[in-house]
C-alpha cells in the first residue's frame, strides 16, 4: 500500500515539476530546440505582409535582387519611381502586360496577391528606393502618352483622345533619324548592337510593350549604365516627340512568332544544304 502511495506521489511530483519548468520557460520567453521563431512560422500567401518577402517571392526573379540587375526593368531606380505614378504601378502589377513576360498578380484575375499586398509592394519600393527630393527641379516627362488616334470605319472617322501607345503618336521615319542621333553610338548604326546590345532583336521586342520601350528610353537603365533621356547626347535632352518617334521606329522591327519560326526553318534548310 505504501509503495503505491509513494509511486503515485512520485508521478504527481514529476508532472508538477515538468509543468512548472514549462511555465517558467514560457514566462521567460525561452525558445525550445526546434521551435520556429515568429518570422519563421508558415503563413498563407495571402497573409504575408512583409515587403521584402513579397518582393523576393514575386518580383526578384525578373527585376533582380534588391530591384536591380535583373532581365527586366530596374525597380530600384529613384528616377523610375519618380516617373511612374502609383496607379500605373498598381495596374501593371495587378493586371500584367499582355504580350509580355509580365504576368498578372491580382487574385481577381487568377494571381496570388491581394489588393493590400499590391499596395504594400508599391509603398515598400517607394519607402526603400525612391528619392523624390532629387527630382524636384527636374521637368519629368509624363509616364504615358495621350494623343489623338484617328481611324475610319465605313467612311466615318473615329477619334480617340485617350492614352495611346507611343508608337501610335510617333513617326518611324523621324525615329530612324533620332535613333542615329541619340542611340547609335552604343547600339550600332542599325540597332543590331555595338558596345551595348541589340534593340531590334525581335525576340526582345516581342516581350516588351511600347510603354516599356518608352520607359526605358526616358529613365534609362542606371544599373546597366544606360543613360536617361537627358544624357544620351550631353547638353541635348531628347524631346517628347523624339522619344515617341524612336519608340515608333523600334516597334517597326517587331515580327510575329510565326514569322520568326519561318525564318528559323529557312535558315536551317540553308544550313542543311
TILUMLUM-250426 format. One record per residue: y, x, z of N, C-alpha, C, O in turn. Coordinates in steps of 0.1 Angstrom, whole numbers, plus 5000, padded with zeros to 4 digits. Layout:
TILUMLUM-250426
YXZYXZYXZYXZ ...
END
This chain:
TILUMLUM-250426
498850085000500050005000501350095000502250064993 501350195008502450285009502650364996503750384992 501450394990501550464977502350384966503150434959 501950254966502650164957504050154960504950144950 504450144972505850134976506650254972507650244966 506050374975506750494971506850514955507850564950 505750474948505750474934506850384928507650424919 506950264933507950174929509350224932510250204924 509450274944510850334948511250444938512350464935 510250534935510450644926510950604912511850654907 510250504907510650444894512050384894512850414885 512250304904513550244905514650344907515750334901 514350454915515350554917515650634904516850664901 514650664897514750734884515650654874516450714868 515350524874516050444864517550434868518450434860 517750424882519150424886519850544883521050544878 519250664885519850794882520150804867521250854863 519150754858519350764844520550674840521350724832 520650554845521750474842523050524847524150514840 523050594859524250654864524750764855525950784853 523750844850524150964842524750904829525750954824 524150804823524650744811526050684813526850704804 526250624824527550564827528650674828529750664823 528250784835529150904837529450964823530651004820 528450984815528651044802529550954793530451004786 529350824794530250734786531650734792532550734784 531750734805533050734811533850864808535050864807 533050974807533751104804533951124789534451224785 533551024781533651034766532951154760533451214751 531751184766530951294761530051244750529351144752 530051314738529251264727527851324729527651444730 526851234728525451274729525051344716525551324706 524051434717523551504705523151404694522351314697 523651424682523251334671524151214670524051144660 524951184680525851074679527051094670527751194671 527251014659528351034650529651014656529850934665 530651084651532051064655532550934649531850884640 533650884653534150764647534450784632534250694624 534950904628535250934614533950934606533950914594 532850974613531550994605530750864604529850854596 531150764611530450634611530550574597531550584590 529450514592529350444579530350324579530350254589 531050314569531850194567531650134553531350204544 531650004553531549934540532749984531533850004536 532550004518533550054509534849974511535950034510 534749844513536049764514536749784527537849744528 536149854536536749874549537450004551538050034561 537250094541537850224541539350214540539850154531 540050274549541550274550542150404550543450414551 541450514548541950644548542250694534541450684525 543550734532543950764518543050874512542650864501 542850984520542151094514540751064510540251104500 540050974518538750934515538750844502537950854494 539750754502539850664490540050754477539450724467 540950844478541250934467540051014462539751014450 539451074472538251164468537151074461536551124452 536950964467535850874462536150814449535150784441 537350784446537750704434538550774423538450734412 539250884427540250944417540051084414540351134403 539451164424539451314423538551354411538851464405 537551284407536751324396537451344383537051434375 538451264380539251274368540651344370541051424362 541251314382542651364384542651484392543751534396 541551534396541451664403541551654418542151564424 540951754425541051754440542551784443543251864436 543051714453544451724456545351674445546551714445 544851604435545651544425546051634414546951604406 545451754413545851854403544651914396543551914401 544951964384543952044376542651964373541552024372 542751834370541651754365541851734351542851774345 540851684344540951654330541951544327542451544315 542251454336543251354334544551394340544751504346 545551314338546951344342547051384357546351324365 547851474360548051524374548851414381549951374377 548251364393548951264401549851334412550751274417 549451454415550251534425551351604418551351734416 552251524413553351574405554651494409554751384405 555551554416556751484420557551424409558051314411 557551484397558351424386557551304381558251204379 556251304380555551194375555751074385555850964381 555651104398555751004408557150944409557350824413 558151014404559550964403559650884390560550794389 558850914380558950854367558150714367558650624361 557050704373556250584372556550494384556550534395 556850364381557050264391555850214398554750234393 555950164410554850114418554050004410552750014410 554749914403553949804397553149864385552049804382 553649964378552850024368551550094373550450084368 551750174384550650234391549650134395548450154393 550050034402549149924407548449864395547249834396 549049834384548449774373547349854367546249814364 547649984365546650074358545450104368544350114363 545750114381544650134390543750004390542550014390 544349894391543649764392542949734379541749694379 543549744368543049694355542549804346541849774336 542849924349542450034340543250034327544249964326 542750114318543450114304542350094294541550184292 542449984287541449954277541450064266542550114261 540250104262540150204251540250344256540150444248 540350364269540450504275539350514286538550424288 539250634292538250654303538750604316538050624326 539950544317540450494330539850354332540250254325 538950344342538250214345539150124354540150174359 538750004354539449904363538849914377537649914378 539649924388539149944401539249824410538649814420 540049724406540249604414538949524415538149504405 538649474427537449384429537549264420536549204417 538749224417538949094409538449104395538149004388 538249234390537749254377536449334377536149404367 535749334388534549404389534549544395533449604396 535649584400535749724406535449714421534849614426 535749824428535349834442536449834452536249834464 537749834447538849844456539549704458539649624449 539949684471540649564474542149584470542549704468 542949484470544349494468545049584478545949664475 544649574491545149654501544849804499545749894501 543649834494543249974492544050034480544450154480 544349954470545150004459546550034464547150134460 547149954473548449974479548350104487549350184487 547250124494547150244502547050374494547650474497 546450364482546450484473547850514468548250634468 548550414465549950434460550850494471551550594468 550850434482551650484493551250624498552050704502 549950644497549450774501549850884491550350994496 549850854478550250954468551750984470552251094470 552550874472553950894474554350974487555251054487 553650934498553951004510553551154511554251234517 552451184504552051324504552551414493552751534495 552851354481553051434469554451414463554851494454 555151314466556451284459557551354467557551384479 558651394459559851444464561051384457561651444449 561351254460562351184453563751244453564551234444 564051314464565351374465565551484454566751514451 564451544449564651644439565151594426565651664417 565051464424565451404411566551294412566751214403 567251304423568351204425569451224414570051124410 569651344409570751364399570151384385570851434376 568851354384568251364370568251234364567751134370 568651224351568651094344567251074339566951104327 566351014347564950994343564850884332565650784332 564050904323563750814312562950694317562250714327 563050574311562250464315560750494313560350564304 559950444322558450464321557850404308557150474301 558250284305557650214293558750194284559950194287 558450154272559350134261559449984259558449914257 560649934258560949794255561649794241562749844240 560949734232561549734218561349604211560749504217 561749594199561549474191560549504180560749594172 559449424181558449434171558449314162558349204168 558549324149558649204141557449204132557149304125 556749094132555649074122555748944116556648864120 555048914105555148784098553848724096552848784093 553848594098552648514095553048394087553848314091 552448384075552848274066554348264063554948164062 554848384062556248394058557248374070558448394068 556748344082557648334094557648454102556548514105 558848504105558948624113558748594128559248484133 557948674135557748664149558348784156557948894153 559248764164559948874171559548884186559648774193 559148994190558749014204559549124211559549234206 560349084221561249184227560649234240561349294248 559349214242558649264255558349414253558549474243 557649464264557249604264556249624253555349554251 556449734245555549764234555049904235555549984243 554149944226553650074226554650164220555350134211 554750294225555750384220555650414205556550434198 554350414200554150434186554650324177554950344165 554950204183555450094175557050104174557550054165 557650184183559150194182559450334177560650354174 558550414174558750544168558450554153557850454148 558950654147558750684133557950804131558350914136 556750794125555850914124556451024116556151144119 557150994105557751104097558751184105558851304104 559651104112560551174121559851254132560251364136 558751194136557951254147557351394143557251484151 557051404130556451534125557551634126557251754129 558751604123559851694124560151734138560351854142 560151634147560451654161559351744167559551824176 558051714163556951794168557151944164556952034173 557551974152557852114149558952174157558852294161 559952104161561052154169560652184183560952284189 559852084189559652094204558252134208558052184219 557252124199555852134204555052244196554052294202 555452274184554552364176554452504182553452574179 555452544189555352684195554052704203553552814203 553652594210552452614218551152544212550052594213 551352434205550252354200549952384185549052324179 550652484179550352514165551152434155551652324159 551352484143552252414134551752284129552452194126 550352264130549852134125549252054137548651944135 549452104149548952034161547552064165547052014175 546852154157545452184159545252284170544052314174 546252334176546152434187546752564184546752614173 547352624195547852754194547652824208546452834212 548652864215548452914228547952804238547352834248 548252674234547752564241546852484232546752514220 546152384237545052324229545552224219546752204217 544652174211544952074201545451944206544951894216 546451884200546951754204546651654193546951534194 545851694183545551594172543951574172543451514162 543251634181541851614182541551464184542051404193 540851404174540651254175539851214188540051104193 538951304193538251264205539251254217539151164225 540251344217541251334228542151214226542351134235 542551194213543451084211542850944213543450844216 541450934211540750814213540550774227540250664231 540850874236540650854251541950834258541950824270 543050844251544450834257545250734251545250724238 545950654258546750544253548050594248548450714251 548850514241550150554237551050584249551850674250 550850494260551650524272551250654278552150724284 549950684278549550814283550150934276550551034282 550250924262550951024255552351034258552951144260 553050914259554450924263554650984277555551064278 553850944286553951004300553851154299554651224306 552851204292552651354291553851424284554251534289 554351364274555551424267556751424277557451524277 556951324284558051314293557951404305558851484308 556851394313556751464325555951594324555951674333 555351624312554551744311553351744319552851644324 552751864321551651884330551952014338551552124334 552651994349553052114356551952194361552052324363 550752134364549552204368548952294357548252394360 549252264345548752344334549852424326549552484316 551052414332552152494326552852424314553652494307 552552294312553252224301554552174306554652104316 555652214299556952174303557252024301556551954294 558251964308558551824307559551814295559851914288 560051694293560951674281562251744281562851764270 562651804292563851874293563752024289564752084286 562452074289562352214288561452264277561252384276 561052184268560352224256561252324248560752424243 562452294246563452374239564552394249565352304251 564752514255565752544265567152494261567552534250 567752414269569052364267569152254257570252204254 568052194253568052084244566951994247565851994241 567151894257566051804260565851704249566651684240 564551654248564251554238564951424241565051384252 565351364230566051234232564951124233563751144229 565251004238564250904239563650864226562450844225 564450864215563950834202562950944197561950914191 563351064200562451174195561051174203560051204197 561051124215559851114223558951004216557751024214 559550884213558850784206558350824193557250794189 559150904186558750954172557551044173556651034165 557551134183556451224184555151154188554051184183 555251054197554150964201553550894188552350884186 554450844180554050774168553350874158552350834152 553850994157553151094149551751124154550851134147 551651144167550351174173549351064171548151084168 549850934172548950824171548450804157547350744155 549150864147548550854133547350934131546650924121 547051024141545851114140544651054146543551114146 544750934152543650874158542650824147543150784136 541350834149540350784140539350714148539050744159 538850604142537850524149536550604151536250704144 535750564161534450634164533550624151532750714149 533650514144532750504132533150614121532250674115 534450634120534950734110534450874115534050954107 534650904128534251034133532751054132532351164128 531950944134530550964132530150994118529251074115 530850924108530550954094530951104091530251164083 532051144096532451284094531451384099531151484093 530851354111529851444116528551444107527951554105 528151324102527051314094527251394081526351474076 528451384075528851454063528751604065528251684057 529251654077529251794079527851844081527551954077 527051764088525651804090524851814077524051914075 525151724068524451724055524951854047524151914040 526151894049526652014042526052134048525652224041 525852134061525252254068523752264063523252374062 523052144062521652144059521452194044520352244041 522452174036522352224022522352374022522352434011 
END
